[in-house]
Every structure is written in C-alpha cells, then in structure tokens.
Amino acid sequence: MWKKATIVLCSGIVLGFIVTGAWFVQHGFSAKDEPSVLEVKLSRYLRHLAVPRNQREAKNPVPATSEVLAEAREHFADHCAVCHGNDGSGETDIGKNVYPKPPDLREQETQSIRWRIVLHYP
C-alpha cells in the first residue's frame, strides 16, 4: 500500500515540476511582471508577522512640529521622490521601471499600512 502511495506522490511531484517548468519556458522570468494576488497577500502577512506586536502598536515618539515636518519633506524630496514622485504617485521615470513598483502613497490601502521603517543615512 505504501509503495503505491509513494509512486503516486512522486508522480505528482514530477508532474508539478514539469508543469512549472513548461510555464516558465513559455512565460520566462521578468522583473516587470506584477506579483500575483497570492504573492501580495502572503508578503503582506509575512511582513506583519515580522514586526513584533509592541512595535506595531507603538506611538511615534517624534512630535509633528513644523520643523520636523519640514525636515521630513526635505528628506522625502532628497531620498524618496526619485521613485515615488513629488506627489507620491510612483509615476516617475525610475518608478515606472523598477520591480516591485513603488506603491502609490496617496491610496487608502497604502495609507492604512502602519510602516515601521527607520532609515539611517550617513
């Protein structure tokens, strides 16, 4: 009985490799392809798991003063706008040609993500 199950399992694995290989031969690899819905959901879930709960729930310790906001706008213009665009759309010469595409920072879905990225520049 176990021999038959092993043969069926191995046949399924081989068939899976053949189908996957045929798909890649037909479509190839491309950095311009958009990720599938499954890939997007899985990557967002894994990112969520990678951030400890206490960090996800933490409040920003930096007050939103006019000086801090001016510095943030300057930082965005110097380091982020080249891909994201001054308006946050991602519609720049570089933004249109990178993978993954920069998200549209104006969209509600993007705005609702609680980012916990700390950038340190020399």
C-alpha positions in Angstrom: 0.0 0.0 0.0 2.7 2.5 0.9 4.6 1.7 -2.3 1.5 2.8 -4.3 1.2 6.0 -2.3 4.9 6.7 -2.7 4.6 6.2 -6.5 1.5 8.5 -6.7 3.2 11.2 -4.6 6.4 11.1 -6.6 4.4 11.2 -9.8 2.6 14.2 -8.6 5.8 16.0 -7.7 7.3 15.2 -11.1 4.2 16.4 -12.8 4.3 19.6 -10.8 7.9 20.2 -11.8 7.0 19.6 -15.5 4.0 21.9 -15.4 6.0 24.6 -13.6 9.0 24.2 -16.0 6.7 24.5 -19.0 5.1 27.6 -17.6 8.5 29.3 -17.1 9.6 28.3 -20.6 6.5 29.8 -22.0 6.4 33.0 -19.9 10.0 33.3 -18.7 11.2 35.4 -15.7 10.6 39.2 -15.7 11.2 41.9 -13.2 8.3 43.8 -14.9 5.6 41.3 -14.1 3.2 42.4 -11.4 3.1 40.0 -8.4 0.0 37.7 -8.1 -2.7 38.4 -5.6 -1.5 35.4 -3.6 2.1 36.8 -3.6 0.9 40.2 -2.4 -1.3 38.8 0.4 1.4 36.4 1.5 4.2 39.0 1.5 2.0 41.5 3.5 1.1 38.8 6.0 4.7 37.8 6.5 5.7 41.5 6.9 3.0 41.8 9.5 4.4 38.7 11.3 8.0 40.1 11.1 7.1 43.2 13.2 6.7 42.5 16.9 3.3 43.4 18.3 4.7 46.1 20.7 6.4 47.8 17.7 3.2 47.6 15.6 1.2 49.3 18.4 3.9 51.8 19.3 3.2 55.5 19.0 5.6 57.8 17.1 7.9 59.4 19.7 8.7 62.3 17.4 6.2 65.2 17.7 4.8 66.6 14.4 6.2 70.1 14.8 6.6 72.4 11.8 10.4 71.9 12.0 10.1 68.1 12.0 7.6 68.2 9.1 9.9 70.5 7.1 12.8 68.1 7.6 10.6 65.2 6.6 9.6 66.9 3.4 13.2 67.7 2.6 14.2 64.1 3.3 11.4 62.8 1.1 12.5 65.1 -1.8 16.1 64.0 -1.5 15.7 60.3 -0.9 12.2 59.1 -1.9 10.7 61.4 -4.6 13.0 60.0 -7.3 11.0 56.7 -7.3 7.7 57.8 -5.6 7.4 61.2 -7.3 6.8 64.5 -5.5 3.1 63.8 -5.4 3.6 60.2 -4.1 2.1 58.6 -7.3 5.2 56.5 -8.2 4.8 57.8 -11.8 8.4 58.7 -12.4 10.9 57.5 -15.0 12.6 55.4 -12.4 9.4 54.4 -10.5 7.8 53.0 -13.7 10.8 50.8 -14.4 11.7 49.2 -11.1 10.4 46.0 -9.5 8.5 45.9 -7.4 6.7 49.1 -8.4 6.7 51.8 -5.8 3.2 52.0 -4.2 1.0 55.0 -4.8 1.4 56.7 -1.5 -1.9 58.5 -1.9 -4.1 55.4 -2.0 -6.1 54.5 1.1 -4.7 50.9 1.1 -1.1 52.3 1.3 -2.0 54.9 3.8 -3.5 52.3 6.1 -0.3 50.3 6.4 1.5 51.1 9.6 5.0 51.5 8.5 7.8 50.9 10.9 10.8 51.7 8.7 13.7 53.6 10.2 16.1 55.0 7.7 19.6 55.9 8.7 21.8 57.9 6.3 25.4 58.7 7.0 
